[in-house]
Amino acid sequence: MSGVQSVDRTLDVLEALAERGGEAGLSEIAARTGLPYGTIHRLLRTLLARGYVRQESDRRYALGGALVRLGEVAERMVGTWAQPYLAKMVELSGETANLAVLEGDFIVYVAQVPSPRRLRMFAEVGRRVLPHSTAVGKVLMAGRPDAEVASLVERTGMPRRTANTITDLPGMLAELERVRDRGYAMDLGEEELGVHCLAVGVHDGSRMVAAMSVSGPAERIDALDRDDLAEGMRKIADDFGAELGPSPAGPARTPQVTP
C-alpha cells in the first residue's frame, strides 16, 4: 500500500463515518468505501490510537474527539476565506449573507457578512440548528440520497418552529426534490416568522461541502427575482468552491481572500 493510497483510504473511512451521522458499523464502512475488511481494521486501529475514531460498547465506530480541534480550526479558516464571497452576495442582494455547514446532524453557521441596511437579519456565527427548517439545511440535505435524509430526520425529529415548518418526511422529500430541480432552496418563515432566506450549495468539485444563503425580512426577499438572485449566488458559490477544491495536480489550493 503506497503512502498516498493509505491516506486516501483513511480519509474514505472518516468520510464514511461522517456520512452515516458520525457512527457506523464495519459492514457499513465497507459498503461505503469498497475496502476489504482487513484494510478497514488496520486503518481503524491507527485512528483509534490517535483519538480520531472511538469504538462504542456495541462495537460500532464513531468519530473521535481528536477531530474536534481540527474541525474548529478548519471552520475558522473556511469562514475567513468565505468573507469576500459573502460580501459579493450582500452586494448582489442587499441582504445579510451566511455560510453554513452540516456538522453531524446539525447545521452550523460558520461565517456571515451583514446587510448594510438598518433592519437586517443575524444568524450568530457558531449557532447550531436542525436542518429541516432552514434554506441552508434543505440545500445540504438535497445533496444527499433520500435514504440518508430519512435516517437524519429519524435521529433528530422535525420539530415545528413556526406554522410554516415542514414536519413530515414525505413533505420534506418532496421539498428536496424541488430544491434539486431548481438549484436553490427557500426558507419561507419556517425557522422564524417574517424572515425569508434563499440558499445555494457550495461544491468543491466533487461534492457539496457547504451552503451560502441570503436572509432578510420576508417582504424584501419576496420583492427580489428568485431565479436571477439564485443564478448570481450560484456563480459566487462556484467561485468559492473552486478555491476550496483540489487543484488539477491533486493538492488543495490555498484560497485567495481578495475579492
Stockholm file with secondary structure:
# STOCKHOLM 1.0

chainA/1-259         MSGVQSVDRTLDVLEALAERGGEAGLSEIAARTGLPYGTIHRLLRTLLARGYVRQESDRRYALGGALVRLGEVAERMVGTWAQPYLAKMVELSGETANLAVLEGDFIVYVAQVPSPRRLRMFAEVGRRVLPHSTAVGKVLMAGRPDAEVASLVERTGMPRRTANTITDLPGMLAELERVRDRGYAMDLGEEELGVHCLAVGVHDGSRMVAAMSVSGPAERIDALDRDDLAEGMRKIADDFGAELGPSPAGPARTPQVTP
#=GR chainA/1-259 SS CCHHHHHHHHHHHHHHHHHTTTEECHHHHHHHHCCCHHHHHHHHHHHHHHTSEEECTTSCEEECTHHHHHHHHHHHHHHHHHHHHHHHHHHHHSSEEEEEEEETTEEEEEEEECCSSSSCCCCCTTCEECGGGSHHHHHHHHTSCHHHHHHHHHHHCCCCSSTTCCCSHHHHHHHHHHHHHHTCEEEESSSSTTEEEEEEEEECSSSEEEEEEEEEEHHHHHTSCHHHHHHHHHHHHHHHHHHHSBCTTSSBCCCCCCC
#=GC SS_cons         CCHHHHHHHHHHHHHHHHHTTTEECHHHHHHHHCCCHHHHHHHHHHHHHHTSEEECTTSCEEECTHHHHHHHHHHHHHHHHHHHHHHHHHHHHSSEEEEEEEETTEEEEEEEECCSSSSCCCCCTTCEECGGGSHHHHHHHHTSCHHHHHHHHHHHCCCCSSTTCCCSHHHHHHHHHHHHHHTCEEEESSSSTTEEEEEEEEECSSSEEEEEEEEEEHHHHHTSCHHHHHHHHHHHHHHHHHHHSBCTTSSBCCCCCCC
//
